[in-house]
Structure formats: C-alpha cells, structure tokens
C-alpha cells in the first residue's frame, strides 16, 4: 500500500483525482470489497488525506448512479 500511496502522492492533484475517481467508478461498492481494503490500508499507513479522497470519491459515485 505504501507503493500505491507513494505513486499517487507523486502525481499532480488533477491526475491523482482522475485515478481515484476512475477506481471509484464501479457499479456496486458493497460487492467490491477491495475498495474498502484500499481505504483501510491507507488509514493504517497514516495516509489519511488519500483515504479521505477515496471515501469522498466513493460517496460521490454512489450519489450519482449511471
């Protein structure tokens, strides 16, 4: 997870948000457990800012169904 956080943190904010929104663009977050695992692991590695962005992206995606 540290590698993922390092990669995301090395990106511009615009690119980072694009990647996170892309990952968040799944049909059913309740079925796709890996998304919550990403958030949990980011929290464990003290990457709270990234974790918050992932949570925000998920919440936005759930509000705007296709």
PDB file of N, CA, C, O and CB in Angstrom:
ATOM      1  N   UNK A   1       0.828  -1.188   0.000  1.00  0.00           N
ATOM      2  CA  UNK A   1       0.000   0.000   0.000  1.00  0.00           C
ATOM      3  C   UNK A   1       0.869   1.247   0.000  1.00  0.00           C
ATOM      4  O   UNK A   1       0.488   2.272  -0.565  1.00  0.00           O
ATOM      5  CB  UNK A   1      -0.940   0.001   1.204  1.00  0.00           C
ATOM      6  N   UNK A   2       2.031   1.165   0.628  1.00  0.00           N
ATOM      7  CA  UNK A   2       2.924   2.320   0.623  1.00  0.00           C
ATOM      8  C   UNK A   2       3.333   2.693  -0.795  1.00  0.00           C
ATOM      9  O   UNK A   2       3.486   3.872  -1.113  1.00  0.00           O
ATOM     10  CB  UNK A   2       4.164   2.037   1.469  1.00  0.00           C
ATOM     11  N   UNK A   3       3.510   1.688  -1.644  1.00  0.00           N
ATOM     12  CA  UNK A   3       3.888   1.951  -3.038  1.00  0.00           C
ATOM     13  C   UNK A   3       2.763   2.666  -3.771  1.00  0.00           C
ATOM     14  O   UNK A   3       3.005   3.589  -4.549  1.00  0.00           O
ATOM     15  CB  UNK A   3       4.242   0.637  -3.764  1.00  0.00           C
ATOM     16  N   UNK A   4       1.533   2.235  -3.518  1.00  0.00           N
ATOM     17  CA  UNK A   4       0.393   2.894  -4.150  1.00  0.00           C
ATOM     18  C   UNK A   4       0.280   4.336  -3.668  1.00  0.00           C
ATOM     19  O   UNK A   4       0.073   5.248  -4.469  1.00  0.00           O
ATOM     20  CB  UNK A   4      -0.911   2.126  -3.855  1.00  0.00           C
ATOM     21  N   UNK A   5       0.413   4.541  -2.377  1.00  0.00           N
ATOM     22  CA  UNK A   5       0.335   5.893  -1.827  1.00  0.00           C
ATOM     23  C   UNK A   5       1.458   6.759  -2.378  1.00  0.00           C
ATOM     24  O   UNK A   5       1.234   7.920  -2.721  1.00  0.00           O
ATOM     25  CB  UNK A   5       0.395   5.857  -0.292  1.00  0.00           C
ATOM     26  N   UNK A   6       2.649   6.213  -2.465  1.00  0.00           N
ATOM     27  CA  UNK A   6       3.776   6.979  -2.997  1.00  0.00           C
ATOM     28  C   UNK A   6       3.533   7.364  -4.451  1.00  0.00           C
ATOM     29  O   UNK A   6       3.822   8.489  -4.858  1.00  0.00           O
ATOM     30  CB  UNK A   6       5.078   6.174  -2.874  1.00  0.00           C
ATOM     31  N   UNK A   7       3.005   6.433  -5.228  1.00  0.00           N
ATOM     32  CA  UNK A   7       2.712   6.717  -6.631  1.00  0.00           C
ATOM     33  C   UNK A   7       1.646   7.803  -6.744  1.00  0.00           C
ATOM     34  O   UNK A   7       1.810   8.755  -7.507  1.00  0.00           O
ATOM     35  CB  UNK A   7       2.251   5.439  -7.358  1.00  0.00           C
ATOM     36  N   UNK A   8       0.564   7.669  -5.995  1.00  0.00           N
ATOM     37  CA  UNK A   8      -0.490   8.681  -6.033  1.00  0.00           C
ATOM     38  C   UNK A   8       0.026  10.044  -5.569  1.00  0.00           C
ATOM     39  O   UNK A   8      -0.291  11.072  -6.168  1.00  0.00           O
ATOM     40  CB  UNK A   8      -1.669   8.245  -5.164  1.00  0.00           C
ATOM     41  N   UNK A   9       0.813  10.042  -4.512  1.00  0.00           N
ATOM     42  CA  UNK A   9       1.338  11.301  -3.986  1.00  0.00           C
ATOM     43  C   UNK A   9       2.334  11.966  -4.927  1.00  0.00           C
ATOM     44  O   UNK A   9       2.578  13.168  -4.820  1.00  0.00           O
ATOM     45  CB  UNK A   9       1.992  11.064  -2.651  1.00  0.00           C
ATOM     46  N   UNK A  10       2.911  11.201  -5.845  1.00  0.00           N
ATOM     47  CA  UNK A  10       3.866  11.775  -6.796  1.00  0.00           C
ATOM     48  C   UNK A  10       3.156  12.447  -7.974  1.00  0.00           C
ATOM     49  O   UNK A  10       3.784  13.164  -8.753  1.00  0.00           O
ATOM     50  CB  UNK A  10       4.814  10.688  -7.311  1.00  0.00           C
ATOM     51  N   UNK A  11       1.854  12.214  -8.103  1.00  0.00           N
ATOM     52  CA  UNK A  11       1.085  12.765  -9.225  1.00  0.00           C
ATOM     53  C   UNK A  11       0.605  14.177  -8.913  1.00  0.00           C
ATOM     54  O   UNK A  11       0.516  14.588  -7.757  1.00  0.00           O
ATOM     55  CB  UNK A  11      -0.115  11.859  -9.552  1.00  0.00           C
ATOM     56  N   UNK A  12       0.302  14.896  -9.974  1.00  0.00           N
ATOM     57  CA  UNK A  12      -0.353  16.192  -9.792  1.00  0.00           C
ATOM     58  C   UNK A  12      -1.723  15.923  -9.172  1.00  0.00           C
ATOM     59  O   UNK A  12      -2.259  14.822  -9.295  1.00  0.00           O
ATOM     60  CB  UNK A  12      -0.481  16.982 -11.160  1.00  0.00           C
ATOM     61  N   UNK A  13      -2.286  16.931  -8.507  1.00  0.00           N
ATOM     62  CA  UNK A  13      -3.598  16.752  -7.892  1.00  0.00           C
ATOM     63  C   UNK A  13      -4.646  16.352  -8.919  1.00  0.00           C
ATOM     64  O   UNK A  13      -5.502  15.512  -8.643  1.00  0.00           O
ATOM     65  CB  UNK A  13      -4.028  18.027  -7.183  1.00  0.00           C
ATOM     66  N   UNK A  14      -4.581  16.950 -10.098  1.00  0.00           N
ATOM     67  CA  UNK A  14      -5.547  16.651 -11.153  1.00  0.00           C
ATOM     68  C   UNK A  14      -5.475  15.182 -11.560  1.00  0.00           C
ATOM     69  O   UNK A  14      -6.503  14.515 -11.672  1.00  0.00           O
ATOM     70  CB  UNK A  14      -5.303  17.547 -12.370  1.00  0.00           C
ATOM     71  N   UNK A  15      -4.272  14.685 -11.780  1.00  0.00           N
ATOM     72  CA  UNK A  15      -4.097  13.292 -12.200  1.00  0.00           C
ATOM     73  C   UNK A  15      -4.475  12.343 -11.062  1.00  0.00           C
ATOM     74  O   UNK A  15      -5.105  11.312 -11.298  1.00  0.00           O
ATOM     75  CB  UNK A  15      -2.637  13.038 -12.650  1.00  0.00           C
ATOM     76  N   UNK A  16      -4.095  12.684  -9.839  1.00  0.00           N
ATOM     77  CA  UNK A  16      -4.417  11.860  -8.674  1.00  0.00           C
ATOM     78  C   UNK A  16      -5.940  11.715  -8.539  1.00  0.00           C
ATOM     79  O   UNK A  16      -6.442  10.609  -8.335  1.00  0.00           O
ATOM     80  CB  UNK A  16      -3.811  12.479  -7.380  1.00  0.00           C
ATOM     81  N   UNK A  17      -6.668  12.820  -8.652  1.00  0.00           N
ATOM     82  CA  UNK A  17      -8.118  12.776  -8.549  1.00  0.00           C
ATOM     83  C   UNK A  17      -8.730  11.958  -9.678  1.00  0.00           C
ATOM     84  O   UNK A  17      -9.698  11.228  -9.461  1.00  0.00           O
ATOM     85  CB  UNK A  17      -8.689  14.184  -8.555  1.00  0.00           C
ATOM     86  N   UNK A  18      -8.176  12.073 -10.876  1.00  0.00           N
ATOM     87  CA  UNK A  18      -8.669  11.281 -12.007  1.00  0.00           C
ATOM     88  C   UNK A  18      -8.533   9.789 -11.717  1.00  0.00           C
ATOM     89  O   UNK A  18      -9.478   9.028 -11.923  1.00  0.00           O
ATOM     90  CB  UNK A  18      -7.905  11.644 -13.297  1.00  0.00           C
ATOM     91  N   UNK A  19      -7.365   9.370 -11.240  1.00  0.00           N
ATOM     92  CA  UNK A  19      -7.120   7.949 -10.958  1.00  0.00           C
ATOM     93  C   UNK A  19      -8.062   7.450  -9.864  1.00  0.00           C
ATOM     94  O   UNK A  19      -8.643   6.372  -9.990  1.00  0.00           O
ATOM     95  CB  UNK A  19      -5.647   7.724 -10.538  1.00  0.00           C
ATOM     96  N   UNK A  20      -8.216   8.223  -8.800  1.00  0.00           N
ATOM     97  CA  UNK A  20      -9.076   7.806  -7.695  1.00  0.00           C
ATOM     98  C   UNK A  20     -10.532   7.735  -8.150  1.00  0.00           C
ATOM     99  O   UNK A  20     -11.242   6.790  -7.805  1.00  0.00           O
ATOM    100  CB  UNK A  20      -8.934   8.773  -6.504  1.00  0.00           C
ATOM    101  N   UNK A  21     -10.981   8.722  -8.917  1.00  0.00           N
ATOM    102  CA  UNK A  21     -12.356   8.685  -9.433  1.00  0.00           C
ATOM    103  C   UNK A  21     -12.549   7.502 -10.370  1.00  0.00           C
ATOM    104  O   UNK A  21     -13.613   6.882 -10.378  1.00  0.00           O
ATOM    105  CB  UNK A  21     -12.698   9.997 -10.165  1.00  0.00           C
ATOM    106  N   UNK A  22     -11.534   7.188 -11.153  1.00  0.00           N
ATOM    107  CA  UNK A  22     -11.612   6.032 -12.048  1.00  0.00           C
ATOM    108  C   UNK A  22     -11.796   4.745 -11.235  1.00  0.00           C
ATOM    109  O   UNK A  22     -12.634   3.909 -11.570  1.00  0.00           O
ATOM    110  CB  UNK A  22     -10.339   5.939 -12.931  1.00  0.00           C
ATOM    111  N   UNK A  23     -11.018   4.597 -10.185  1.00  0.00           N
ATOM    112  CA  UNK A  23     -11.126   3.402  -9.343  1.00  0.00           C
ATOM    113  C   UNK A  23     -12.489   3.368  -8.650  1.00  0.00           C
ATOM    114  O   UNK A  23     -13.072   2.299  -8.468  1.00  0.00           O
ATOM    115  CB  UNK A  23      -9.984   3.366  -8.292  1.00  0.00           C
ATOM    116  N   UNK A  24     -12.990   4.539  -8.267  1.00  0.00           N
ATOM    117  CA  UNK A  24     -14.276   4.608  -7.570  1.00  0.00           C
ATOM    118  C   UNK A  24     -15.460   4.326  -8.489  1.00  0.00           C
ATOM    119  O   UNK A  24     -16.565   4.067  -8.013  1.00  0.00           O
ATOM    120  CB  UNK A  24     -14.444   5.970  -6.935  1.00  0.00           C
ATOM    121  N   UNK A  25     -15.241   4.374  -9.787  1.00  0.00           N
ATOM    122  CA  UNK A  25     -16.334   4.220 -10.745  1.00  0.00           C
ATOM    123  C   UNK A  25     -16.666   2.755 -10.980  1.00  0.00           C
ATOM    124  O   UNK A  25     -16.488   2.222 -12.075  1.00  0.00           O
ATOM    125  CB  UNK A  25     -15.977   4.889 -12.065  1.00  0.00           C
ATOM    126  N   UNK A  26     -17.150   2.124  -9.930  1.00  0.00           N
ATOM    127  CA  UNK A  26     -17.588   0.733 -10.014  1.00  0.00           C
ATOM    128  C   UNK A  26     -19.077   0.692  -9.727  1.00  0.00           C
ATOM    129  O   UNK A  26     -19.621   1.608  -9.110  1.00  0.00           O
ATOM    130  CB  UNK A  26     -16.797  -0.182  -9.020  1.00  0.00           C
ATOM    131  N   UNK A  27     -19.717  -0.332 -10.158  1.00  0.00           N
ATOM    132  CA  UNK A  27     -21.173  -0.421 -10.045  1.00  0.00           C
ATOM    133  C   UNK A  27     -21.663  -0.619  -8.610  1.00  0.00           C
ATOM    134  O   UNK A  27     -22.661  -0.017  -8.214  1.00  0.00           O
ATOM    135  CB  UNK A  27     -21.673  -1.550 -10.901  1.00  0.00           C
ATOM    136  N   UNK A  28     -20.983  -1.445  -7.834  1.00  0.00           N
ATOM    137  CA  UNK A  28     -21.511  -1.796  -6.524  1.00  0.00           C
ATOM    138  C   UNK A  28     -20.381  -1.898  -5.510  1.00  0.00           C
ATOM    139  O   UNK A  28     -19.649  -2.887  -5.481  1.00  0.00           O
ATOM    140  CB  UNK A  28     -22.292  -3.114  -6.590  1.00  0.00           C
ATOM    141  N   UNK A  29     -20.244  -0.872  -4.679  1.00  0.00           N
ATOM    142  CA  UNK A  29     -19.171  -0.862  -3.690  1.00  0.00           C
ATOM    143  C   UNK A  29     -19.365  -1.917  -2.599  1.00  0.00           C
ATOM    144  O   UNK A  29     -18.395  -2.354  -1.980  1.00  0.00           O
ATOM    145  CB  UNK A  29     -19.071   0.507  -3.060  1.00  0.00           C
ATOM    146  N   UNK A  30     -20.601  -2.320  -2.364  1.00  0.00           N
ATOM    147  CA  UNK A  30     -20.837  -3.346  -1.341  1.00  0.00           C
ATOM    148  C   UNK A  30     -20.284  -4.704  -1.784  1.00  0.00           C
ATOM    149  O   UNK A  30     -19.895  -5.518  -0.947  1.00  0.00           O
ATOM    150  CB  UNK A  30     -22.343  -3.462  -1.038  1.00  0.00           C
ATOM    151  N   UNK A  31     -20.251  -4.945  -3.073  1.00  0.00           N
ATOM    152  CA  UNK A  31     -19.725  -6.203  -3.600  1.00  0.00           C
ATOM    153  C   UNK A  31     -18.215  -6.117  -3.780  1.00  0.00           C
ATOM    154  O   UNK A  31     -17.503  -7.091  -3.537  1.00  0.00           O
ATOM    155  CB  UNK A  31     -20.401  -6.554  -4.935  1.00  0.00           C
ATOM    156  N   UNK A  32     -17.730  -4.967  -4.202  1.00  0.00           N
ATOM    157  CA  UNK A  32     -16.300  -4.770  -4.467  1.00  0.00           C
ATOM    158  C   UNK A  32     -15.586  -4.408  -3.165  1.00  0.00           C
ATOM    159  O   UNK A  32     -15.362  -3.232  -2.878  1.00  0.00           O
ATOM    160  CB  UNK A  32     -16.080  -3.661  -5.540  1.00  0.00           C
ATOM    161  N   UNK A  33     -15.238  -5.413  -2.395  1.00  0.00           N
ATOM    162  CA  UNK A  33     -14.637  -5.226  -1.069  1.00  0.00           C
ATOM    163  C   UNK A  33     -13.237  -4.618  -1.127  1.00  0.00           C
ATOM    164  O   UNK A  33     -12.786  -4.010  -0.157  1.00  0.00           O
ATOM    165  CB  UNK A  33     -14.577  -6.551  -0.343  1.00  0.00           C
ATOM    166  N   UNK A  34     -12.545  -4.778  -2.260  1.00  0.00           N
ATOM    167  CA  UNK A  34     -11.179  -4.266  -2.368  1.00  0.00           C
ATOM    168  C   UNK A  34     -11.122  -2.751  -2.186  1.00  0.00           C
ATOM    169  O   UNK A  34     -10.114  -2.227  -1.712  1.00  0.00           O
ATOM    170  CB  UNK A  34     -10.584  -4.646  -3.717  1.00  0.00           C
ATOM    171  N   UNK A  35     -12.172  -2.053  -2.551  1.00  0.00           N
ATOM    172  CA  UNK A  35     -12.173  -0.597  -2.405  1.00  0.00           C
ATOM    173  C   UNK A  35     -12.063  -0.212  -0.926  1.00  0.00           C
ATOM    174  O   UNK A  35     -11.309   0.694  -0.574  1.00  0.00           O
ATOM    175  CB  UNK A  35     -13.455   0.011  -3.029  1.00  0.00           C
ATOM    176  N   UNK A  36     -12.815  -0.901  -0.063  1.00  0.00           N
ATOM    177  CA  UNK A  36     -12.724  -0.624   1.369  1.00  0.00           C
ATOM    178  C   UNK A  36     -11.371  -1.053   1.913  1.00  0.00           C
ATOM    179  O   UNK A  36     -10.837  -0.416   2.820  1.00  0.00           O
ATOM    180  CB  UNK A  36     -13.849  -1.335   2.131  1.00  0.00           C
ATOM    181  N   UNK A  37     -10.817  -2.118   1.370  1.00  0.00           N
ATOM    182  CA  UNK A  37      -9.484  -2.565   1.800  1.00  0.00           C
ATOM    183  C   UNK A  37      -8.452  -1.483   1.489  1.00  0.00           C
ATOM    184  O   UNK A  37      -7.554  -1.232   2.292  1.00  0.00           O
ATOM    185  CB  UNK A  37      -9.095  -3.903   1.103  1.00  0.00           C
ATOM    186  N   UNK A  38      -8.578  -0.846   0.330  1.00  0.00           N
ATOM    187  CA  UNK A  38      -7.666   0.258  -0.019  1.00  0.00           C
ATOM    188  C   UNK A  38      -7.767   1.347   1.042  1.00  0.00           C
ATOM    189  O   UNK A  38      -6.748   1.818   1.548  1.00  0.00           O
ATOM    190  CB  UNK A  38      -7.997   0.838  -1.434  1.00  0.00           C
ATOM    191  N   UNK A  39      -8.980   1.746   1.377  1.00  0.00           N
ATOM    192  CA  UNK A  39      -9.182   2.807   2.374  1.00  0.00           C
ATOM    193  C   UNK A  39      -8.607   2.389   3.728  1.00  0.00           C
ATOM    194  O   UNK A  39      -7.902   3.166   4.371  1.00  0.00           O
ATOM    195  CB  UNK A  39     -10.687   3.143   2.514  1.00  0.00           C
ATOM    196  N   UNK A  40      -8.905   1.178   4.156  1.00  0.00           N
ATOM    197  CA  UNK A  40      -8.408   0.696   5.446  1.00  0.00           C
ATOM    198  C   UNK A  40      -6.881   0.692   5.492  1.00  0.00           C
ATOM    199  O   UNK A  40      -6.281   1.117   6.479  1.00  0.00           O
ATOM    200  CB  UNK A  40      -8.940  -0.711   5.726  1.00  0.00           C
ATOM    201  N   UNK A  41      -6.261   0.210   4.415  1.00  0.00           N
ATOM    202  CA  UNK A  41      -4.797   0.153   4.393  1.00  0.00           C
ATOM    203  C   UNK A  41      -4.177   1.544   4.327  1.00  0.00           C
ATOM    204  O   UNK A  41      -3.117   1.770   4.911  1.00  0.00           O
ATOM    205  CB  UNK A  41      -4.321  -0.679   3.209  1.00  0.00           C
ATOM    206  N   UNK A  42      -4.803   2.460   3.641  1.00  0.00           N
ATOM    207  CA  UNK A  42      -4.300   3.835   3.636  1.00  0.00           C
ATOM    208  C   UNK A  42      -4.352   4.424   5.040  1.00  0.00           C
ATOM    209  O   UNK A  42      -3.429   5.122   5.459  1.00  0.00           O
ATOM    210  CB  UNK A  42      -5.114   4.710   2.660  1.00  0.00           C
ATOM    211  N   UNK A  43      -5.416   4.146   5.755  1.00  0.00           N
ATOM    212  CA  UNK A  43      -5.513   4.622   7.147  1.00  0.00           C
ATOM    213  C   UNK A  43      -4.425   4.006   8.025  1.00  0.00           C
ATOM    214  O   UNK A  43      -3.839   4.689   8.865  1.00  0.00           O
ATOM    215  CB  UNK A  43      -6.899   4.291   7.731  1.00  0.00           C
ATOM    216  N   UNK A  44      -4.157   2.717   7.828  1.00  0.00           N
ATOM    217  CA  UNK A  44      -3.129   2.034   8.623  1.00  0.00           C
ATOM    218  C   UNK A  44      -1.747   2.614   8.372  1.00  0.00           C
ATOM    219  O   UNK A  44      -0.901   2.626   9.266  1.00  0.00           O
ATOM    220  CB  UNK A  44      -3.123   0.542   8.313  1.00  0.00           C
ATOM    221  N   UNK A  45      -1.518   3.097   7.149  1.00  0.00           N
ATOM    222  CA  UNK A  45      -0.192   3.626   6.807  1.00  0.00           C
ATOM    223  C   UNK A  45      -0.132   5.143   6.961  1.00  0.00           C
ATOM    224  O   UNK A  45       0.762   5.798   6.426  1.00  0.00           O
ATOM    225  CB  UNK A  45       0.179   3.237   5.376  1.00  0.00           C
ATOM    226  N   UNK A  46      -1.094   5.690   7.697  1.00  0.00           N
ATOM    227  CA  UNK A  46      -1.116   7.129   8.015  1.00  0.00           C
ATOM    228  C   UNK A  46      -1.294   8.003   6.783  1.00  0.00           C
ATOM    229  O   UNK A  46      -0.831   9.144   6.754  1.00  0.00           O
ATOM    230  CB  UNK A  46       0.164   7.522   8.725  1.00  0.00           C
ATOM    231  N   UNK A  47      -1.958   7.476   5.773  1.00  0.00           N
ATOM    232  CA  UNK A  47      -2.258   8.243   4.554  1.00  0.00           C
ATOM    233  C   UNK A  47      -3.712   8.710   4.602  1.00  0.00           C
ATOM    234  O   UNK A  47      -4.507   8.420   3.708  1.00  0.00           O
ATOM    235  CB  UNK A  47      -1.995   7.385   3.268  1.00  0.00           C
ATOM    236  N   UNK A  48      -4.034   9.441   5.670  1.00  0.00           N
ATOM    237  CA  UNK A  48      -5.413   9.860   5.915  1.00  0.00           C
ATOM    238  C   UNK A  48      -5.950  10.754   4.799  1.00  0.00           C
ATOM    239  O   UNK A  48      -7.122  10.645   4.438  1.00  0.00           O
ATOM    240  CB  UNK A  48      -5.507  10.587   7.244  1.00  0.00           C
ATOM    241  N   UNK A  49      -5.126  11.623   4.253  1.00  0.00           N
ATOM    242  CA  UNK A  49      -5.591  12.506   3.177  1.00  0.00           C
ATOM    243  C   UNK A  49      -6.037  11.691   1.957  1.00  0.00           C
ATOM    244  O   UNK A  49      -7.103  11.940   1.394  1.00  0.00           O
ATOM    245  CB  UNK A  49      -4.475  13.499   2.774  1.00  0.00           C
ATOM    246  N   UNK A  50      -5.220  10.722   1.558  1.00  0.00           N
ATOM    247  CA  UNK A  50      -5.597   9.864   0.434  1.00  0.00           C
ATOM    248  C   UNK A  50      -6.837   9.039   0.774  1.00  0.00           C
ATOM    249  O   UNK A  50      -7.726   8.878  -0.063  1.00  0.00           O
ATOM    250  CB  UNK A  50      -4.431   8.935   0.052  1.00  0.00           C
ATOM    251  N   UNK A  51      -6.896   8.529   1.973  1.00  0.00           N
ATOM    252  CA  UNK A  51      -8.059   7.768   2.406  1.00  0.00           C
ATOM    253  C   UNK A  51      -9.323   8.614   2.299  1.00  0.00           C
ATOM    254  O   UNK A  51     -10.354   8.138   1.823  1.00  0.00           O
ATOM    255  CB  UNK A  51      -7.869   7.270   3.846  1.00  0.00           C
ATOM    256  N   UNK A  52      -9.245   9.852   2.735  1.00  0.00           N
ATOM    257  CA  UNK A  52     -10.395  10.756   2.659  1.00  0.00           C
ATOM    258  C   UNK A  52     -10.817  11.005   1.215  1.00  0.00           C
ATOM    259  O   UNK A  52     -12.011  11.083   0.925  1.00  0.00           O
ATOM    260  CB  UNK A  52     -10.070  12.082   3.341  1.00  0.00           C
ATOM    261  N   UNK A  53      -9.855  11.130   0.314  1.00  0.00           N
ATOM    262  CA  UNK A  53     -10.175  11.345  -1.101  1.00  0.00           C
ATOM    263  C   UNK A  53     -10.881  10.124  -1.664  1.00  0.00           C
ATOM    264  O   UNK A  53     -11.853  10.263  -2.406  1.00  0.00           O
ATOM    265  CB  UNK A  53      -8.897  11.651  -1.916  1.00  0.00           C
ATOM    266  N   UNK A  54     -10.408   8.925  -1.324  1.00  0.00           N
ATOM    267  CA  UNK A  54     -11.063   7.698  -1.781  1.00  0.00           C
ATOM    268  C   UNK A  54     -12.488   7.614  -1.237  1.00  0.00           C
ATOM    269  O   UNK A  54     -13.410   7.251  -1.967  1.00  0.00           O
ATOM    270  CB  UNK A  54     -10.253   6.459  -1.348  1.00  0.00           C
ATOM    271  N   UNK A  55     -12.671   7.947   0.037  1.00  0.00           N
ATOM    272  CA  UNK A  55     -14.011   7.901   0.619  1.00  0.00           C
ATOM    273  C   UNK A  55     -14.929   8.925  -0.042  1.00  0.00           C
ATOM    274  O   UNK A  55     -16.087   8.627  -0.334  1.00  0.00           O
ATOM    275  CB  UNK A  55     -13.947   8.148   2.132  1.00  0.00           C
ATOM    276  N   UNK A  56     -14.420  10.118  -0.275  1.00  0.00           N
ATOM    277  CA  UNK A  56     -15.209  11.152  -0.936  1.00  0.00           C
ATOM    278  C   UNK A  56     -15.611  10.710  -2.350  1.00  0.00           C
ATOM    279  O   UNK A  56     -16.761  10.880  -2.756  1.00  0.00           O
ATOM    280  CB  UNK A  56     -14.418  12.474  -0.993  1.00  0.00           C
ATOM    281  N   UNK A  57     -14.668  10.149  -3.083  1.00  0.00           N
ATOM    282  CA  UNK A  57     -14.953   9.686  -4.443  1.00  0.00           C
ATOM    283  C   UNK A  57     -16.010   8.590  -4.429  1.00  0.00           C
ATOM    284  O   UNK A  57     -16.901   8.574  -5.278  1.00  0.00           O
ATOM    285  CB  UNK A  57     -13.671   9.175  -5.120  1.00  0.00           C
ATOM    286  N   UNK A  58     -15.916   7.681  -3.477  1.00  0.00           N
ATOM    287  CA  UNK A  58     -16.918   6.618  -3.373  1.00  0.00           C
ATOM    288  C   UNK A  58     -18.292   7.213  -3.076  1.00  0.00           C
ATOM    289  O   UNK A  58     -19.284   6.824  -3.693  1.00  0.00           O
ATOM    290  CB  UNK A  58     -16.524   5.601  -2.275  1.00  0.00           C
ATOM    291  N   UNK A  59     -18.355   8.141  -2.148  1.00  0.00           N
ATOM    292  CA  UNK A  59     -19.633   8.757  -1.794  1.00  0.00           C
ATOM    293  C   UNK A  59     -20.240   9.505  -2.972  1.00  0.00           C
ATOM    294  O   UNK A  59     -21.448   9.439  -3.200  1.00  0.00           O
ATOM    295  CB  UNK A  59     -19.455   9.705  -0.616  1.00  0.00           C
ATOM    296  N   UNK A  60     -19.406  10.211  -3.717  1.00  0.00           N
ATOM    297  CA  UNK A  60     -19.891  10.922  -4.891  1.00  0.00           C
ATOM    298  C   UNK A  60     -20.402   9.949  -5.941  1.00  0.00           C
ATOM    299  O   UNK A  60     -21.434  10.192  -6.568  1.00  0.00           O
ATOM    300  CB  UNK A  60     -18.789  11.800  -5.476  1.00  0.00           C
ATOM    301  N   UNK A  61     -19.694   8.865  -6.132  1.00  0.00           N
ATOM    302  CA  UNK A  61     -20.092   7.857  -7.130  1.00  0.00           C
ATOM    303  C   UNK A  61     -21.415   7.212  -6.745  1.00  0.00           C
ATOM    304  O   UNK A  61     -22.264   6.962  -7.601  1.00  0.00           O
ATOM    305  CB  UNK A  61     -19.000   6.774  -7.278  1.00  0.00           C
ATOM    306  N   UNK A  62     -21.588   6.943  -5.459  1.00  0.00           N
ATOM    307  CA  UNK A  62     -22.823   6.306  -5.006  1.00  0.00           C
ATOM    308  C   UNK A  62     -24.016   7.238  -5.143  1.00  0.00           C
ATOM    309  O   UNK A  62     -25.139   6.776  -5.343  1.00  0.00           O
ATOM    310  CB  UNK A  62     -22.684   5.852  -3.561  1.00  0.00           C
ATOM    311  N   UNK A  63     -23.793   8.530  -5.039  1.00  0.00           N
ATOM    312  CA  UNK A  63     -24.869   9.510  -5.194  1.00  0.00           C
ATOM    313  C   UNK A  63     -25.293   9.636  -6.654  1.00  0.00           C
ATOM    314  O   UNK A  63     -26.461   9.907  -6.935  1.00  0.00           O
ATOM    315  CB  UNK A  63     -24.428  10.874  -4.656  1.00  0.00           C
ATOM    316  N   UNK A  64     -24.363   9.444  -7.582  1.00  0.00           N
ATOM    317  CA  UNK A  64     -24.619   9.654  -8.999  1.00  0.00           C
ATOM    318  C   UNK A  64     -24.574   8.327  -9.746  1.00  0.00           C
ATOM    319  O   UNK A  64     -23.583   8.003 -10.401  1.00  0.00           O
ATOM    320  CB  UNK A  64     -23.602  10.639  -9.593  1.00  0.00           C
ATOM    321  N   UNK A  65     -25.633   7.584  -9.641  1.00  0.00           N
ATOM    322  CA  UNK A  65     -25.716   6.293 -10.331  1.00  0.00           C
ATOM    323  C   UNK A  65     -25.785   6.529 -11.837  1.00  0.00           C
ATOM    324  O   UNK A  65     -26.292   7.557 -12.285  1.00  0.00           O
ATOM    325  CB  UNK A  65     -26.954   5.476  -9.846  1.00  0.00           C
ATOM    326  N   UNK A  66     -25.276   5.579 -12.612  1.00  0.00           N
ATOM    327  CA  UNK A  66     -25.312   5.691 -14.075  1.00  0.00           C
ATOM    328  C   UNK A  66     -26.729   5.600 -14.565  1.00  0.00           C
ATOM    329  O   UNK A  66     -26.971   5.673 -15.770  1.00  0.00           O
ATOM    330  CB  UNK A  66     -24.457   4.606 -14.734  1.00  0.00           C
TER     331      UNK A  66
END
